[in-house]
Amino acid sequence: MYDIRKLFERKPDHPMTSAAAARRFLEDLGTTEPAAALEQLSHWAETLQDCDGFSCDDRFEVVAEIEANGIERAQTVFDAFFEHVHRRDRELRKLFEALYSFWSTVSGAYARCVTDHERGEKGAARMQKDLPLALARSIRATGRAERLRQLRYIGVGAQLWESPYRLLGYAEKAGVDNTAVTAYAREAHTTPRAELLRLLGMSLAALHELPPEQVELAGRVLDRFAISFSWSREPQHDCNFVIDLMAAAPPWQLKDKEAPSASKRFFGGGPALAKLEEIEELAAKNLLAEEARYGKEFAQAEIVTVIRHLRIYLGPDPPKRRFPRSAVSDAVSVVKGFRAICQRVTTLEVGSGAALGEDLSVEQRKRAGFHLEAEAIEAEPEVWRTRDRSEWGIGIDVPQGLGDWAEPGVLCGIRESEKSPWWVGIIRRLDAEELGRLHCGLWIMSKRPISVHLRVIGSESHQASNWES
């Protein structure tokens, strides 16, 4: 029913003064290419964030209309982005920017609705029923934008926490922080607090240690289980992380004598960890129902890997750095993949029976018929530069234009100089800066790798007794 008081309210200087006006205006998007349409919708969401004169309820309805117009387009653009997520070219960056801008501006526009409500602007009373929804959608949109950054391995910006913390603080003040709402059709209920817990879970889960597909899977798992995290204003045994709503800083591990305060909140995996363990056990036995797999593109073995990772980092004793690091700045040669490593290790050891190592107590290696052959080198090494190192870890800066293949989980060969042996390591984490600089953390698996040729034992000339063959 139309509120007659709106007839006497001054209209804002904006073409979308109501949801109906927004629908008429957005019809012009028609068949506009999805990424281009998102750019236009981002522009209008940004104007809603900055334009004065709206009543709270009208602004909320217009923002909701803009978001609704973009959700399917955003999914189409995301599908194209995710299909080629391993690339680092201009086209993928364009898709990322369209998505990131859309969700960021939608979050800001919903946050403006909440700010106006907090100030008691006109229409605040009429918007009261939609306040929990505006809070949840604003924080959700921030989380969607942040997950995109995680998929590009772009670190968390200093400004990330200010708005979500402020929104939750007001939600608590208004008594709606744990009010259940259905944020979008066909979803389970959520709360403003649960939306913040999703974001906190992402920041703690060390997603920069996972390949892109697993980053997305981890986000979907958190979407489902973050609402079950523990939460308290006082230190609790199952709340081993802390945030300060007034500090706009990321969460940190609870210390032994962490004193509570009016702005501190304590949280942890709590009941969610037990639920994750149940899902992990089902997936490990290949018993997870299809509708519970977070998407048909994820195998059950991959679900086991990701859930195990989340349970470790969100559990009561998350990993800590064990070895001290020292700053260094040296050039190192790096190659990608098992084959390239094997070729270099084999080439290095050609003609040197002793170099195979005394650990290989195989009598047949002494026979004349057993020898190694050099193979053609598959790829030339790239020269990267170390920034710090420990006994079994190296932090490396990747020069611009190199390392297009670098991702967590990729096997690498590393050599410090022409006279040094090749080491074998795995890219453990990846951090990308918005200016294009890339940083890798490598875990060294072996400093004395050996390449060994194996033969399948079968019949006739391939029998075990015929080693010379």
TORRORO-614776 format. One line per 2 residues: number of its first residue (from 1); their letters; for each residue z, x, y of C-alpha. Coordinates in nm, 2 decimals, decimal comma. Example, Ala and Ser with C-alpha at 12.3 -4.5 7.8 and 13.67 -1.06 7.14 Angstrom:
# residues 2
1 = AS = 0,78:1,23:-0,45  0,71:1,37:-0,11
This chain:
# residues 469
1 = MY = 0,00:0,00:0,00  -0,10:0,14:0,34
3 = DI = 0,19:0,23:0,57  0,12:0,06:0,91
5 = RK = 0,31:0,34:1,09  0,02:0,57:1,03
7 = LF = -0,19:0,37:1,28  0,02:0,51:1,56
9 = ER = 0,03:0,87:1,44  -0,19:1,12:1,62
11 = KP = -0,47:1,25:1,39  -0,51:1,62:1,34
13 = DH = -0,82:1,81:1,47  -0,97:1,84:1,12
15 = PM = -1,27:1,67:0,95  -1,05:1,58:0,64
17 = TS = -0,78:1,36:0,79  -0,72:1,17:0,46
19 = AA = -0,80:1,19:0,09  -1,08:0,94:0,14
21 = AA = -1,23:1,15:0,42  -1,20:1,46:0,20
23 = RR = -1,39:1,29:-0,08  -1,67:1,19:0,15
25 = FL = -1,69:1,53:0,30  -1,68:1,71:-0,04
27 = ED = -1,97:1,50:-0,18  -2,20:1,74:0,00
29 = LG = -2,11:2,01:-0,25  -2,30:1,82:-0,51
31 = TT = -2,47:2,06:-0,75  -2,37:2,37:-0,55
33 = EP = -2,34:2,67:-0,78  -1,97:2,68:-0,90
35 = AA = -1,87:3,02:-0,75  -2,03:2,93:-0,42
37 = AL = -1,86:2,59:-0,43  -1,52:2,76:-0,49
39 = EQ = -1,58:2,97:-0,18  -1,63:2,66:0,03
41 = LS = -1,33:2,49:-0,12  -1,12:2,80:-0,05
43 = HW = -1,23:2,78:0,31  -1,11:2,41:0,34
45 = AE = -0,78:2,48:0,16  -0,72:2,76:0,41
47 = TL = -0,78:2,54:0,70  -0,54:2,28:0,55
49 = QD = -0,28:2,56:0,54  -0,33:2,66:0,91
51 = CD = -0,41:2,33:1,08  -0,12:2,15:1,27
53 = GF = -0,09:1,78:1,32  -0,11:1,65:0,96
55 = SC = 0,16:1,42:0,83  0,32:1,57:0,51
57 = DD = 0,18:1,30:0,28  -0,17:1,31:0,42
59 = RF = -0,18:1,69:0,40  -0,06:1,68:0,04
61 = EV = -0,32:1,42:-0,06  -0,61:1,61:0,10
63 = VA = -0,50:1,94:-0,07  -0,48:1,76:-0,40
65 = EI = -0,83:1,63:-0,35  -0,96:1,98:-0,27
67 = EA = -0,79:2,12:-0,58  -0,92:1,84:-0,80
69 = NG = -1,27:1,90:-0,67  -1,24:2,27:-0,78
71 = IE = -1,06:2,26:-1,11  -1,36:2,21:-1,33
73 = RA = -1,57:2,45:-1,12  -1,29:2,71:-1,15
75 = QT = -1,29:2,67:-1,53  -1,66:2,73:-1,54
77 = VF = -1,64:3,04:-1,33  -1,34:3,17:-1,53
79 = DA = -1,53:3,12:-1,86  -1,82:3,34:-1,71
81 = FF = -1,56:3,59:-1,58  -1,37:3,61:-1,91
83 = EH = -1,69:3,64:-2,12  -1,77:3,97:-1,94
85 = VH = -1,41:4,08:-1,86  -1,46:4,43:-1,99
87 = RR = -1,72:4,51:-1,72  -1,63:4,65:-1,38
89 = DR = -1,95:4,57:-1,19  -2,02:4,38:-0,86
91 = EL = -2,11:4,06:-1,04  -1,77:4,04:-1,21
93 = RK = -1,59:4,13:-0,90  -1,77:3,84:-0,72
95 = LF = -1,64:3,59:-0,98  -1,29:3,74:-0,96
97 = EA = -1,29:3,70:-0,58  -1,41:3,34:-0,59
99 = LY = -1,13:3,25:-0,84  -0,86:3,45:-0,68
101 = SF = -0,94:3,31:-0,33  -0,94:2,96:-0,45
103 = WS = -0,60:2,97:-0,63  -0,44:3,17:-0,35
105 = TV = -0,55:2,93:-0,08  -0,46:2,62:-0,28
107 = SG = -0,11:2,77:-0,33  -0,08:2,83:0,04
109 = AY = -0,19:2,48:0,13  0,06:2,32:-0,11
111 = AR = 0,33:2,55:0,03  0,25:2,43:0,38
113 = CV = 0,32:2,07:0,26  0,66:2,19:0,14
115 = TD = 0,73:2,38:0,47  0,65:2,07:0,67
117 = HE = 0,88:1,86:0,45  1,16:2,11:0,50
119 = RG = 1,11:2,09:0,88  1,12:1,71:0,87
121 = EK = 0,77:1,67:1,00  0,62:1,33:1,02
123 = GA = 0,55:1,17:0,68  0,83:1,37:0,51
125 = AR = 1,00:1,06:0,38  0,68:0,93:0,24
127 = MQ = 0,61:1,26:0,06  0,96:1,28:-0,09
129 = KD = 0,84:1,14:-0,43  0,57:1,41:-0,45
131 = LP = 0,78:1,70:-0,34  0,85:1,83:-0,69
133 = LA = 0,48:1,81:-0,77  0,38:2,00:-0,45
135 = LA = 0,64:2,27:-0,54  0,52:2,30:-0,90
137 = RS = 0,15:2,31:-0,81  0,20:2,57:-0,54
139 = IR = 0,39:2,81:-0,77  0,14:2,74:-1,06
141 = AT = -0,15:2,83:-0,83  0,02:3,16:-0,74
143 = GR = 0,06:3,23:-1,11  -0,31:3,16:-1,18
145 = AE = -0,41:3,40:-0,90  -0,16:3,66:-1,04
147 = RL = -0,30:3,63:-1,39  -0,65:3,71:-1,26
149 = RQ = -0,51:4,03:-1,10  -0,35:4,12:-1,43
151 = LR = -0,69:4,07:-1,61  -0,83:4,32:-1,36
153 = YI = -0,52:4,55:-1,40  -0,44:4,52:-1,03
155 = GV = -0,07:4,58:-0,97  0,16:4,32:-0,82
157 = GA = 0,14:4,31:-0,44  0,45:4,34:-0,23
159 = QL = 0,39:3,99:-0,09  0,38:3,81:-0,42
161 = WE = 0,75:3,70:-0,44  0,82:3,58:-0,09
163 = SP = 0,66:3,24:-0,12  0,77:3,14:-0,47
165 = YR = 1,13:3,24:-0,40  1,13:3,05:-0,08
167 = LL = 0,99:2,74:-0,25  1,24:2,75:-0,53
169 = GY = 1,52:2,80:-0,28  1,42:2,48:-0,10
171 = AE = 1,37:2,30:-0,43  1,73:2,39:-0,52
173 = KA = 1,84:2,27:-0,17  1,66:1,94:-0,22
175 = GV = 1,79:1,91:-0,57  1,45:1,90:-0,74
177 = DN = 1,43:2,25:-0,89  1,47:2,12:-1,24
179 = TA = 1,30:1,78:-1,19  1,04:1,71:-1,46
181 = VT = 0,68:1,64:-1,34  0,34:1,63:-1,50
183 = AY = 0,15:1,88:-1,29  -0,19:1,79:-1,43
185 = AR = -0,33:1,52:-1,67  -0,29:1,59:-2,04
187 = EA = -0,02:1,85:-1,99  0,34:1,86:-2,11
189 = HT = 0,60:1,82:-1,84  0,71:2,11:-1,62
191 = TP = 0,95:2,18:-1,34  0,94:2,39:-1,02
193 = RA = 1,18:2,63:-1,19  0,97:2,66:-1,50
195 = EL = 0,67:2,75:-1,29  0,86:3,04:-1,14
197 = LR = 0,98:3,15:-1,48  0,62:3,17:-1,59
199 = LL = 0,55:3,41:-1,31  0,86:3,61:-1,37
201 = GM = 0,78:3,64:-1,74  0,43:3,77:-1,66
203 = SL = 0,58:4,04:-1,43  0,82:4,16:-1,70
205 = AA = 0,58:4,15:-1,99  0,40:4,48:-1,92
207 = LH = 0,06:4,31:-1,94  -0,10:4,63:-1,82
209 = EL = -0,04:4,76:-2,17  -0,26:4,50:-2,33
211 = PP = -0,64:4,47:-2,35  -0,79:4,18:-2,14
213 = EQ = -0,81:3,92:-2,42  -0,44:3,98:-2,50
215 = VE = -0,34:3,96:-2,14  -0,49:3,61:-2,13
217 = LA = -0,33:3,51:-2,46  0,01:3,63:-2,33
219 = GR = -0,03:3,42:-2,03  -0,11:3,11:-2,24
221 = VL = 0,20:3,18:-2,46  0,42:3,20:-2,15
223 = DR = 0,26:2,88:-2,02  0,40:2,70:-2,32
225 = FA = 0,74:2,87:-2,36  0,87:2,97:-2,02
227 = IS = 1,03:2,63:-1,97  1,27:2,73:-2,25
229 = FS = 1,40:3,05:-2,08  1,77:3,06:-1,99
231 = WS = 1,87:3,03:-1,63  2,20:3,07:-1,45
233 = RE = 2,37:3,14:-1,12  2,62:3,36:-1,30
235 = PQ = 2,57:3,65:-1,55  2,53:3,52:-1,90
237 = HD = 2,49:3,69:-2,24  2,13:3,55:-2,27
239 = CN = 2,04:3,62:-1,91  1,95:3,99:-1,89
241 = FV = 1,72:3,98:-1,59  1,80:3,91:-1,22
243 = ID = 1,62:3,80:-0,91  1,74:3,77:-0,55
245 = LM = 1,57:3,47:-0,37  1,64:3,64:-0,04
247 = AA = 1,50:3,98:-0,13  1,13:3,90:-0,22
249 = AP = 1,14:4,17:-0,48  1,04:4,16:-0,85
251 = PW = 1,30:4,09:-1,12  1,51:4,37:-1,26
253 = QL = 1,72:4,44:-1,57  2,08:4,33:-1,55
255 = KD = 2,32:4,61:-1,50  2,67:4,62:-1,66
257 = KE = 2,85:4,53:-1,33  2,59:4,32:-1,16
259 = AP = 2,79:4,11:-0,91  2,67:3,75:-0,85
261 = SA = 2,58:3,62:-0,51  2,46:3,30:-0,34
263 = SK = 2,10:3,41:-0,36  2,10:3,58:-0,71
265 = RF = 1,97:3,40:-1,02  2,00:3,53:-1,37
267 = FG = 1,76:3,45:-1,65  1,63:3,57:-1,99
269 = GG = 1,43:3,47:-2,29  1,71:3,26:-2,44
271 = PA = 1,59:2,98:-2,67  1,22:3,08:-2,60
273 = LA = 1,27:3,40:-2,80  1,37:3,21:-3,11
275 = KL = 1,07:2,98:-3,08  0,84:3,28:-3,03
277 = EE = 0,98:3,44:-3,35  0,90:3,12:-3,54
279 = IE = 0,54:3,11:-3,41  0,50:3,48:-3,50
281 = EL = 0,62:3,42:-3,86  0,37:3,13:-3,90
283 = AA = 0,09:3,34:-3,76  0,17:3,64:-3,98
285 = KN = 0,14:3,41:-4,28  -0,19:3,26:-4,14
287 = LL = -0,01:2,92:-4,13  -0,04:2,84:-3,76
289 = AE = -0,21:2,51:-3,70  -0,54:2,53:-3,51
291 = EA = -0,41:2,32:-3,21  -0,12:2,57:-3,18
293 = RY = -0,34:2,89:-3,15  -0,38:2,89:-2,77
295 = GK = -0,76:2,88:-2,80  -1,01:2,91:-3,08
297 = EF = -1,11:3,26:-2,96  -0,78:3,41:-3,07
299 = AQ = -0,72:3,52:-3,43  -0,37:3,47:-3,58
301 = AE = -0,33:3,85:-3,62  -0,38:3,88:-3,24
303 = IV = -0,12:3,61:-3,18  0,13:3,81:-3,39
305 = TV = 0,06:4,12:-3,18  0,10:3,95:-2,85
307 = IR = 0,41:3,75:-2,94  0,57:4,07:-3,08
309 = HL = 0,49:4,24:-2,75  0,64:3,96:-2,55
311 = RI = 0,96:3,94:-2,76  1,01:4,32:-2,71
313 = YL = 0,97:4,31:-2,33  1,15:3,98:-2,27
315 = GP = 1,42:4,05:-2,52  1,77:4,18:-2,46
317 = DP = 1,68:4,55:-2,48  1,33:4,61:-2,33
319 = PK = 1,17:4,95:-2,36  1,27:5,23:-2,13
321 = RR = 1,11:5,56:-2,06  1,26:5,82:-2,30
323 = FP = 1,11:6,15:-2,18  1,13:6,29:-1,83
325 = RS = 0,81:6,33:-1,64  0,70:6,62:-1,41
327 = AV = 0,43:6,60:-1,14  0,11:6,80:-1,22
329 = SD = -0,24:6,80:-1,09  -0,49:6,95:-1,34
331 = AV = -0,84:6,86:-1,45  -0,87:6,73:-1,81
333 = SV = -1,17:6,64:-2,02  -1,17:6,30:-2,18
335 = VK = -1,39:6,13:-2,43  -1,39:5,78:-2,57
337 = GF = -1,36:5,67:-2,93  -1,30:5,78:-3,28
339 = RA = -1,66:5,91:-3,35  -1,67:6,13:-3,03
341 = IC = -1,32:6,27:-3,12  -1,42:6,35:-3,48
343 = QR = -1,73:6,53:-3,37  -1,55:6,76:-3,14
345 = VT = -1,26:6,83:-3,38  -1,52:6,90:-3,66
347 = TL = -1,73:7,12:-3,43  -1,42:7,31:-3,32
349 = EV = -1,32:7,39:-3,68  -1,67:7,48:-3,82
351 = GS = -1,66:7,80:-4,01  -1,28:7,84:-4,01
353 = GA = -1,12:7,74:-4,34  -0,78:7,85:-4,21
355 = AL = -0,81:7,63:-3,90  -0,80:7,33:-4,12
357 = GE = -0,42:7,39:-4,14  -0,20:7,49:-4,42
359 = DL = -0,09:7,13:-4,46  -0,41:7,06:-4,64
361 = SV = -0,31:7,19:-4,98  -0,64:7,10:-5,14
363 = EQ = -0,77:7,36:-5,38  -1,12:7,24:-5,35
365 = RK = -1,15:7,35:-4,99  -1,16:7,71:-5,11
367 = RA = -1,47:7,65:-5,32  -1,81:7,76:-5,20
369 = GF = -1,95:7,41:-5,22  -1,70:7,26:-4,97
371 = HL = -1,79:7,31:-4,61  -1,81:7,12:-4,28
373 = EA = -2,13:7,06:-4,09  -2,16:7,03:-3,71
375 = EA = -2,29:6,70:-3,58  -2,47:6,62:-3,26
377 = IE = -2,23:6,54:-2,98  -2,24:6,17:-2,90
379 = AE = -2,12:6,16:-2,54  -2,03:6,41:-2,27
381 = PE = -1,67:6,43:-2,16  -1,56:6,29:-1,83
383 = VW = -1,34:6,50:-1,61  -1,02:6,31:-1,50
385 = RT = -0,71:6,45:-1,31  -0,35:6,44:-1,43
387 = RD = -0,08:6,32:-1,20  0,23:6,36:-1,42
389 = RS = 0,32:6,43:-1,78  0,59:6,44:-2,04
391 = EW = 0,61:6,58:-2,39  0,40:6,30:-2,53
393 = GI = 0,26:6,12:-2,23  0,02:6,18:-1,95
395 = GI = -0,05:5,99:-1,63  -0,41:6,03:-1,51
397 = DV = -0,61:5,94:-1,20  -0,96:5,84:-1,29
399 = PQ = -1,22:5,93:-1,03  -1,43:5,65:-0,88
401 = GL = -1,75:5,59:-1,09  -1,59:5,71:-1,41
403 = GD = -1,38:5,55:-1,68  -1,58:5,22:-1,69
405 = WA = -1,47:5,20:-2,06  -1,10:5,26:-2,00
407 = EP = -0,87:4,98:-2,13  -0,53:4,97:-2,30
409 = GV = -0,57:5,04:-2,67  -0,88:5,26:-2,64
411 = LC = -0,86:5,58:-2,84  -0,93:5,90:-2,65
413 = GI = -0,98:6,27:-2,70  -0,82:6,49:-2,43
415 = RE = -0,86:6,86:-2,36  -0,69:7,06:-2,09
417 = SE = -0,93:7,35:-2,08  -1,23:7,50:-2,26
419 = KS = -1,00:7,72:-2,48  -0,76:7,44:-2,56
421 = PW = -0,78:7,22:-2,87  -0,86:6,85:-2,84
423 = WV = -0,57:6,61:-2,85  -0,59:6,25:-2,97
425 = GI = -0,43:5,98:-2,76  -0,44:5,61:-2,68
427 = IR = -0,46:5,45:-2,33  -0,12:5,29:-2,32
429 = RL = -0,14:5,12:-1,97  -0,39:5,07:-1,69
431 = DA = -0,33:5,02:-1,32  -0,62:4,95:-1,08
433 = EE = -0,59:4,95:-0,70  -0,78:4,71:-0,48
435 = LG = -0,97:5,01:-0,33  -1,12:5,09:-0,67
437 = RL = -0,89:5,37:-0,78  -0,78:5,37:-1,14
439 = HC = -0,47:5,51:-1,31  -0,42:5,55:-1,68
441 = GL = -0,11:5,62:-1,89  -0,19:5,79:-2,22
443 = WI = 0,03:5,83:-2,52  -0,05:6,15:-2,71
445 = MS = -0,06:6,07:-3,09  -0,15:6,42:-3,21
447 = KR = -0,19:6,77:-3,06  -0,34:6,92:-3,38
449 = PI = -0,59:6,66:-3,51  -0,80:6,74:-3,81
451 = SV = -1,13:6,57:-3,90  -1,17:6,52:-4,28
453 = HL = -1,48:6,39:-4,45  -1,39:6,15:-4,74
455 = RV = -1,61:6,04:-5,03  -1,58:5,71:-5,22
457 = IG = -1,49:5,79:-5,58  -1,72:5,60:-5,82
459 = SE = -1,92:5,68:-6,13  -2,15:5,96:-6,25
461 = SH = -2,19:6,22:-5,98  -1,92:6,06:-5,77
463 = QA = -1,65:6,09:-6,03  -1,32:6,25:-5,93
465 = SN = -1,38:6,54:-6,17  -1,70:6,63:-5,99
467 = WE = -1,55:6,75:-5,66  -1,84:6,99:-5,59
469 = S = -2,06:6,68:-5,53
